[in-house]
Amino acid sequence: MKKILVTGGLGYIGSHTVVALQQNGYSVVIIDNLSNSTIETLEGITQITKTPPEFERLDVRNKNELSSFFEKYQNIEGVIHFAASKAVGESVENPLLYYENNVASLVYLLQECKLRGIANFIFSSSCTVYGEPDTLPINEEAPIKKAISPYGNTKQICEEIISDFCDVSAFNAISLRYFNPVGAHDSALIGELPVGVPQNLVPFITQTAAGVRDQLSVFGDDYPTPDGSCIRDYIHVVDLANAHVKAIERLIRAENSKKFRIFNVGTGKGSSVLEIVAAFEEVTGVKLNYKIVDRRQGDIIAVYADTTKANQELGWKAEYDIKVALRSAWEWEKKVRGLN
């Protein structure tokens, strides 16, 4: 059974990917420092898959701990790297933390891969590297714009580091540029559980519906879109997790014709903030208390993916629509809040 290391494997996307990997016959070992996740997620994974993944609590920034980890686990065939800080606002306030946590940790991980002869690597990237797109839908050949935040810049820098390393080594990597992950596993045993105030729309919606937040703010209704609110490509987290399984399969089968490949992972369809609000109300029967407020600095008008490359080359396609994702997010929220 092939063993895959998943860094940040108890986080939102990481935990769903661990489940998908185990359900597809992989053995998984997780690294997580629990800075933005909880140990209870490990029990959720185990309940779903009936197989407890191996787990080591450590910080990828700690070179000594990382080296000791790879001494202990010498049969790893691939790495999926999620462990990173991801709050745009926090990155603006504390850029050095983000460059250390996101960039330095990647370098340390790649150094260990080189030392141990691990040649298969998947990087958790983001559509934020595109900035405000010139055309829609956006494909992988679109220009990389100057990042509007240190967080976005770390994703650009990390992709460049991986590309440079691939050029001079027997190393194959895939960067998956996510659009907007939403939803939860249909078991409601794992899902998105932000620390503090949610930075993303859907957990703010579900927390507002659950009474944790008094009101949802919709940032602007005067954008040049059909209803005036921003448009994003919302992808079910289970679909996103399955894309990682397809990517690691491709690497292990040595089908990476270019040593560093980039794929958009989205649905190919844009939904506005107000459309998401209406869809949530429709599938849950819960009326949301929301208010239109001023635009938020740095928000892009509209972005959604051209997924042709991932569909054709990875053999992957999003299967779940936004209503399924929103329903699963609400079931997860109710479970977390004891509302079932």
C-alpha positions in Angstrom: 0.0 0.0 0.0 1.5 3.3 -1.1 2.1 5.8 1.7 1.4 9.5 1.2 2.4 12.3 3.6 -0.2 15.0 4.0 1.0 18.1 5.7 -1.8 20.1 7.4 -3.9 16.9 7.1 -6.3 17.9 9.9 -7.2 21.1 8.3 -10.3 21.7 6.2 -9.1 20.6 2.8 -6.4 18.3 4.2 -8.8 16.2 6.2 -11.2 15.6 3.3 -8.2 14.7 1.1 -7.0 12.2 3.7 -10.4 10.6 3.6 -10.4 10.4 -0.2 -6.8 9.0 -0.3 -7.7 6.2 2.3 -10.9 5.4 0.4 -8.8 4.9 -2.7 -6.4 2.5 -1.1 -3.6 4.7 0.1 -1.9 4.7 3.4 -1.7 8.2 4.9 0.5 9.8 7.5 -0.5 13.3 8.7 1.7 16.1 9.9 -0.2 19.0 11.6 0.8 21.5 14.3 -2.9 22.1 15.2 -2.5 25.8 14.9 -5.7 26.0 12.7 -7.2 22.6 13.3 -8.3 20.3 16.1 -7.3 16.8 17.1 -11.0 15.8 17.0 -10.8 15.8 13.2 -8.6 12.7 13.4 -11.5 10.9 15.1 -13.9 12.1 12.3 -11.5 10.8 9.6 -11.3 7.5 11.4 -15.1 7.1 11.8 -15.6 7.8 8.1 -12.8 5.5 6.7 -12.7 2.9 9.6 -8.9 3.3 9.4 -7.0 5.6 11.6 -4.3 7.5 9.6 -0.9 7.8 11.3 -0.4 11.2 12.9 2.5 13.2 14.1 2.1 16.6 15.7 4.9 18.8 14.5 5.6 22.1 12.8 7.1 22.0 9.3 9.1 25.1 10.2 11.1 23.1 12.7 13.9 21.5 10.6 15.0 19.1 13.3 11.6 17.8 14.0 11.0 17.4 10.2 14.2 15.6 9.8 13.4 13.2 12.6 10.0 12.6 11.1 11.5 11.5 7.8 14.0 9.2 9.6 11.0 7.5 11.2 8.9 7.2 8.0 11.2 6.1 5.2 8.6 4.6 2.9 6.8 7.7 1.8 6.1 7.8 -2.0 4.4 11.1 -2.3 3.8 14.4 -0.4 0.7 16.6 -0.5 1.5 19.9 1.1 -1.4 21.9 2.7 0.3 23.2 5.8 0.2 27.0 5.4 -1.4 30.1 6.8 -4.2 31.4 4.6 -5.9 34.5 6.0 -5.4 37.4 3.6 -6.0 40.1 6.2 -3.7 38.6 8.7 -1.0 38.3 6.0 -1.2 42.0 5.4 -0.8 42.7 9.2 2.0 40.1 9.7 3.8 39.4 6.5 6.9 37.9 8.0 4.9 35.2 9.7 3.4 34.3 6.3 6.8 34.2 4.5 8.2 32.0 7.3 5.2 29.7 7.6 4.4 29.4 3.9 7.7 29.8 2.1 10.4 28.7 4.6 8.4 25.5 5.5 8.2 24.6 1.8 11.9 24.9 1.4 12.6 22.7 4.4 10.1 20.1 3.1 11.7 20.1 -0.4 15.1 19.7 1.1 13.9 16.6 2.9 12.3 15.2 -0.2 15.6 15.7 -2.1 17.6 14.0 0.7 15.1 11.0 0.9 14.6 10.6 -2.8 10.9 11.4 -2.7 10.0 12.5 -6.2 6.2 13.1 -6.1 4.8 16.3 -4.7 1.5 18.2 -4.8 1.3 21.8 -3.8 -1.8 23.5 -2.5 -2.1 26.7 -4.5 -4.8 29.2 -5.1 -6.6 31.1 -7.9 -5.4 34.2 -6.0 -2.3 34.1 -8.1 -4.3 35.4 -11.1 -5.4 38.6 -9.4 -8.2 40.4 -11.3 -8.4 38.3 -14.5 -8.4 39.9 -17.9 -10.8 37.4 -19.4 -13.2 34.8 -18.0 -13.2 31.9 -17.5 -9.6 31.9 -16.5 -7.2 29.2 -17.7 -3.7 28.1 -16.6 -2.1 30.2 -19.2 -3.5 33.5 -17.8 -0.8 36.0 -16.6 0.2 36.0 -13.0 -0.6 39.4 -11.6 1.2 41.2 -8.8 -0.3 39.8 -5.6 -2.6 42.0 -3.6 -1.5 40.4 -0.3 1.5 38.7 1.2 -0.6 35.5 1.4 -1.1 35.6 -2.4 2.5 36.4 -2.9 3.6 33.3 -0.9 1.6 31.1 -3.3 3.3 32.7 -6.3 6.8 32.4 -4.7 6.2 28.8 -3.7 5.2 27.8 -7.2 8.4 29.4 -8.5 10.5 27.6 -6.0 8.9 24.2 -6.9 9.4 24.9 -10.6 13.1 25.8 -10.1 13.6 22.7 -8.1 12.0 20.5 -10.7 14.3 22.0 -13.4 17.4 20.6 -11.7 16.3 17.4 -10.0 14.4 14.1 -10.6 11.4 15.7 -9.0 7.9 15.8 -10.3 5.3 18.2 -9.0 1.7 19.3 -9.5 0.3 22.6 -8.3 -3.5 22.7 -7.9 -4.9 26.2 -8.0 -8.1 26.0 -5.9 -11.0 28.3 -6.4 -13.4 28.6 -3.5 -13.8 25.4 -1.5 -17.1 25.0 0.4 -19.2 22.3 2.0 -18.4 19.3 4.2 -18.3 15.6 4.1 -21.8 14.1 3.8 -21.3 12.3 7.0 -21.1 15.6 8.8 -18.1 14.2 10.7 -15.6 16.6 9.2 -16.0 20.1 7.7 -14.8 23.7 7.9 -14.3 25.0 11.4 -12.6 28.4 11.3 -10.7 29.7 14.2 -12.2 33.0 15.3 -14.2 35.1 12.8 -14.6 33.3 9.5 -12.7 34.8 6.5 -14.8 33.0 3.9 -18.4 33.5 2.9 -20.0 30.1 3.5 -18.9 29.5 7.1 -20.0 33.1 7.9 -23.4 32.2 6.3 -23.8 29.0 8.3 -22.6 30.7 11.6 -25.2 33.5 11.0 -27.9 30.9 10.4 -26.9 29.1 13.6 -27.0 32.3 15.6 -23.3 32.4 16.2 -23.0 35.7 14.2 -25.7 38.4 14.4 -25.6 39.4 10.7 -23.9 38.6 7.4 -22.3 41.5 5.6 -22.5 41.5 1.8 -19.6 43.6 0.7 -21.0 45.7 -2.1 -23.9 45.4 -4.5 -22.6 47.9 -7.1 -20.1 45.7 -8.9 -20.5 45.3 -12.7 -22.2 41.9 -12.3 -25.8 40.8 -12.9 -26.9 41.5 -9.3 -24.0 43.8 -8.2 -22.3 41.4 -5.9 -18.9 39.6 -6.4 -18.8 36.4 -8.3 -16.7 33.3 -7.4 -16.3 29.7 -8.4 -17.5 27.6 -5.4 -16.3 24.0 -5.4 -17.4 21.3 -3.1 -14.5 20.3 -0.9 -15.1 16.6 -1.6 -14.6 17.3 -5.3 -11.4 19.2 -4.5 -10.2 16.3 -2.4 -10.8 13.9 -5.3 -8.6 16.1 -7.5 -5.7 15.4 -5.2 -6.2 11.7 -5.6 -6.2 12.0 -9.4 -3.0 14.2 -9.2 -1.1 11.8 -7.0 -2.1 8.9 -9.2 -0.8 10.7 -12.2 2.6 11.4 -10.5 3.0 7.9 -9.2 2.2 6.5 -12.7 4.9 8.8 -14.0 2.5 10.5 -16.4 3.8 14.0 -15.7 5.1 14.8 -19.2 6.4 18.1 -17.9 8.1 18.0 -14.5 5.9 20.8 -13.0 2.3 20.9 -14.0 -0.4 23.4 -13.0 -4.1 22.7 -12.9 -7.1 24.9 -12.0 -9.6 23.1 -9.7 -13.0 24.7 -9.8 -16.4 24.0 -11.3 -16.2 26.3 -14.3 -19.2 28.2 -13.1 -19.4 31.5 -11.2 -22.0 32.3 -8.5 -22.5 35.7 -6.9 -22.6 36.3 -3.2 -26.3 37.1 -3.3 -26.9 33.9 -5.4 -25.2 31.9 -2.7 -27.3 33.6 0.0 -30.5 32.7 -1.9 -29.4 29.2 -2.6 -28.6 28.6 1.1 -32.1 29.9 2.1 -33.7 27.6 -0.5 -32.0 24.4 0.5 -32.1 24.9 4.2 -35.4 26.9 4.7 -33.5 29.3 7.0 -33.8 33.0 6.3 -30.5 34.8 6.7 -30.1 38.2 8.4 -27.8 40.0 5.9 -27.0 43.6 5.1 -25.4 45.2 2.1 -22.3 47.2 3.2 -19.5 49.0 1.5 -17.1 47.2 -0.8 -14.2 45.5 0.9 -10.7 46.5 -0.1 -8.9 44.0 -2.4 -12.0 42.1 -3.5 -11.9 41.0 -7.1 -15.1 41.5 -9.1 -15.4 38.1 -10.7 -13.3 34.9 -11.1 -14.2 31.4 -12.2 -12.2 28.6 -13.7 -11.7 27.1 -17.1 -11.3 23.5 -16.0 -10.6 22.0 -19.4 -7.0 21.0 -18.6 -7.9 19.2 -15.3 -10.9 17.5 -17.0 -8.8 16.2 -19.9 -5.3 15.6 -18.4 -6.2 14.5 -14.8 -9.5 12.8 -15.8 -11.2 14.8 -13.0 -14.4 16.8 -13.0 -16.4 18.5 -10.3 -19.5 16.4 -9.6 -21.4 18.3 -6.9 -23.4 21.5 -7.4 -23.5 24.5 -5.0 -26.8 23.4 -3.4 -25.4 20.0 -2.4 -22.3 21.9 -1.0 -24.4 24.4 1.0 -26.7 21.7 2.4 -23.6 19.7 3.6 -22.1 22.9 5.1 -25.3 23.5 7.1 -25.5 19.9 8.3 -21.9 20.2 9.5 -22.6 23.5 11.2 -25.7 22.1 13.0 -23.6 19.2 14.3 -20.9 21.4 15.6 -23.4 23.7 17.4 -25.5 20.8 18.7 -28.5 21.9 16.7 -29.4 18.5 15.2 
